[in-house]
Amino acid sequence: MTEVRDVIIIGGGPAGYTAALYGARANMNPLVIEGFQWGGQLMITSDVENYPGYPDGILGPEMMQDFRRQSERFGVEYITDDVTRVEFSDQTHKVFIGDDEYQARTVIVATGATARQLGLDSEIELQGRGVSYCAVCDAAFFRDKAVIVVGGGDSALEEANFLAKFASKVTLVHRREEFRASPIMVDRARSNDKIEFVLDAVVTEVLGTEEGKVVGARVENVNTGEASEIETDGFFVAIGHDPNTALFTDILDMDDDGYLLTREGSTETNIDGVFASGDVQDHIYRQAVTAAASGCMAALDAERYLSALEHAAADEIAV
């Protein structure tokens, strides 16, 4: 017989590890199937200076190791593998890794989201060394410096405006003349003296030093093919995020962009006993601290759900 656990947590990042910590301290014996790429987006983040409790800052991968180690201290079991399919029901939920089956009365989905990348080798090589996917996280590192933002949607325009509070110059590179962003966001950016626009252009290479520091970008005009270089200290990619929810298609309710939907004021999904936390259901804040907070909420919701089941069972026996 397969052991039926109180909770299985799918995903290893701020949300999943925090849910594991709270679940373990509530004697729920969590199993975390963290995935091969555990740690989430913080694994490609260098300095983290905006998470409470780290007054001197910390490297993203080190912080995730701290999260993981803290929950391990309370007996959390980890499997470093990827879930291949799930079967959710009203009673016992099943999670599979290949042919291996795991069962639990509750499941917390914390699979996160993935920042879209340009797909350049130089972009990948310079991640965390000037290449960033989060202006709110990293803008303060570029005070009085020049930065580039790539993208043409609301996120890109919002990031450009935010970076302009810190940087001496923001160059927005977009492949078209028109923007997907709302007119008010475009007007706000155009009225900012620090923001310059390079339109009808794509980035073909992020330029860096031998020491691995971003110094510029090579761009190409999509109409003429003319190439040029832009000097910069920071390179921000703002072309969107994709929630890691393919595993739950036609099982859990999602919005048009694929983010899991939860009931208002709760981490509950449309299936009883299944909860969602972190960036997999949050397309607004996308911060480590908010992901961790929702991981805590999911664990508390799961514990209360289990408690309600136990009370209901006890009442049936009494009758």
N, C-alpha and C positions, 0 to 999 in steps of 0.2 A: 504494500500500500504506500502511495506517495504521501509524505507528510504534508498536512495542510497547515500552513503558517498563518499567523495573524496578518502579516503584511509583506508584500513584495514591492520593492521600489525599483522602477526601471529608469536608469540614467544616473550618471555620476557627475555632479557639478554642485554648485552652491545649494540648489534646491534639493537635489537628491541626498546629499550628504547631511544637510540640516534635518531633513525628514527622517533620515536614519538615526541621527543623534536623539531626536525627540522620541522616535518610536522605540529605541532601545531603552531609554530611561523610563518609558511607560510599560516596560516588560512585554513588548510586542514581538521580540525576537526577529528583527527585520532581516530579510535577505535583499541585498542590493546587487542587481545585475547592472553593473556600471558601464558596460560597453568597452570596446577596445580603445576608443578615444575618450577615456574618462577625463574629467576635469573641465569639460566644456570650453567655452571661448577664452577662459582665463589661461588656458594652456598656451595660447599664442599672444599673451599679454605680458609685457615686461614689468614695468613698475606699476604697482597698485598703491595709490596714496589716498584713496577716498573711501576705504573700508574701515569702519570703527574698530579700534583695538590694535591697530598697527600704526603707531605714531611716527615711526621712521619709514613707513612704506614697506612693501614686500613684493617680490616677484610673483606673478600670477601662478605659475606652477607650484611654487613653494607654498602659497596660501592654500591651494587645493590639496596639497599633501597634508597640511595642518588640519584642514577640515576632515579629511579621510581618517587621519590618525586619531583625532579626537573621538569620532564615532566608533572606531575600532576598540578604543579603550573600554567601551561599554558592551562589547561582545557582538557587534554587527558583523555579519558574514558577507563577504564580497565574492562575486564571480566576475572576472574581467573577460567578458564575452558579450556578444550582441544577441539580443532577443530576435528570433526569426519570425515568430507569430504569437498571437494571443487568442484566447477564447474566453470571453467574459460572459458570465451568466448571473442570475439572481442569487445563487448560492455560493458556489466555489469558482473562483477565477483561475484560469490556467495560463501559464506563461511558458513558452517553449524556446529552448536553444537547440536547434536541430531536432533530434529525436528525444532529447531530455526534457521531461515535463516537470514543472514546479507549480504547486497549487497554494492559494492563499484566499483568505476570506475578504481581504482588501488589497487593492493595488494602488500605488501612487505613481503616476506617470510624471517623470521629470527629465524628459529626453532633450529639452532645450531647443535652441534654434541655431542655425548656422548663417553667419554673415556671408553674403554673396561676394565672390572675389572676381577680379578681372581675368584671372587665369594666367598671369604672367609669371615666369620663373623668378624674375627679379623682385616681384611683389612678395612672393612667398619667402625668398631669401632674406628680405628686409623687414619681415613682420616683427613688430616689437622693437625695431631699431629706427623708427621713423614712419613706418607704415602702420596705420591704425584703422579700426573699423568703428570707433566710438569717440566722438568729439567730447561728450560729457565726461568720459573717463580720462581723456588724455590732453585736453586743451591747455591745461595749466602748464604742461611741459613745454609749450611753444609760445610762451609770453614774449612779445616783441620780436617774434620770428615770422618768416614767411611760410605759408602752408598752401597746399593744393587740396581741393575737394573734388572728387569725381562723382558725377551723378546729376540727375535732372528732375528728381521727384521731390516731394515735400521733405523727406528726410535729408536730402542733400542740401536743400536751401536752408533748412532749419540748422543743420550742422555748420554751414557757412556763416550764418548769422551769429551762432554761438561762438564759433572760433574767432570771429572778428572782435569779440570782447577782449581777447588775449593777444592775438597775432598782430603783427604790424601790417601784414598783407595777406589776403585770402584770394587765391585764384581758383575759380570754379570752372572745371572742364566738363563739357557735355557734348555728346555726339551729334546733337541736333540743334537747330536754331530755336525750336519751340521746346517748352518745358512740360513735363507731366504734372509738375507742382501746381498748386492752386494759385490763381492770380495774385492773391494777397501776399503769399510767400515770395513770389517772384518780385513784386513791387518793393517789398521790404528789403530784399537783397540788393536790388538795383539802386535803391536809395542810400545804401551804405557805402560810404566813400572808400572803405578798406577792401571792398570786394570787387574784383575784376572778373570778366567773363571771357573764356576762350571756348567758342562754340563751333559746331560742326567739326569737332576734333576728338580723336581717341588717343589714349595713352598707349604707346607701344613698348615702353620700358621705364622702369623706375631706376634712377641712377643713384649709385652709392659709392662710397669710398672702399678701399681695401679693408678698412677696419669695420666695415658694415654699418655705415651711417648714411642716411638719405641726404642727397645733395641736390637732387633735381629730378625731372621727368622729361622723357622724349615724347612729343606728341606729333600726330600726323593729321592734317586736314583731310576730311573724308571726301571732299569734292575735288581738291587739286592734287592731293598726295604729297603736298609740301610738308617737310618735317622741320621741327624746331625743338629747342630745349628751353625748359623753364626751371630756373633755380628755385629750390625750396628746401626747407628744413624738415617739413612734415608732409606726409602724403596720406590723406584720409579717403577711404573708399566708402561711398554712401549710396550703394545701388540696391539696398534692401537686405532683408533676412528671410530665410526659409525655415519655418518650424519643422522639427524632426517628427512628423506625424504620419508618415506613409504607412507605418505599422498598424495604424488605427483607422485607416480609411474604411468607410461604411460600417464602422463599429461605434466610434465616439463622434458626437456632434462637433462640427468645426465651422468656423466662419469661412468667407469666400477666399481668404488667404491661407487657409489650412491650419489656423491656430485653434486649439481645443477650446470649446465653450464650457464655462462653469456657471453654476447657478449663482445669482447675485448674493454677495455676502458670504460666499462659501467657495471651497475648492472642489465641490461635488460635480461630477460630470453627469451625463444623461443616464449612466448605468449605476445602479446602487452599489456602493462599495468600491467604486473606482474614482480616484481623485486626481487632479492635475495641478502641478505647481511649476513655477519658474517661467522661463522664456517660452516654453511650449504653449503657454496660454496667455502670455503677456507681450503684446506688441507695442506697448506704450513706453514703459520705463526701461526694461532691459538692463538692469543693473545687478551686480552681484548681491548687493544688500537686499534688494527687493525680491530677488529669487530665493535667497536664504529665508527671508521672512515668509514667503508663500510656502516654502518647504515645511517650515514650522506649522503653519496653518493646516497644511494637508495632513501632517501627522496627528495633530490635535483632532481634526475632523474624522480621521480614520479611527482613532481611539474612541471617540464618542459614538461613532457608528457601531463599533464592536460592543461597546457597553450597552447600547440600546438593544442590540440583538440578544445579548445575554439576559437582560431584564425581561425581554419579551418571552424568551424560552422559559425562564423561571416562572413567569406568570402562567404560561400554558400548563406547566407541571403542577402548579398550585391548584389550578382549576380541575 
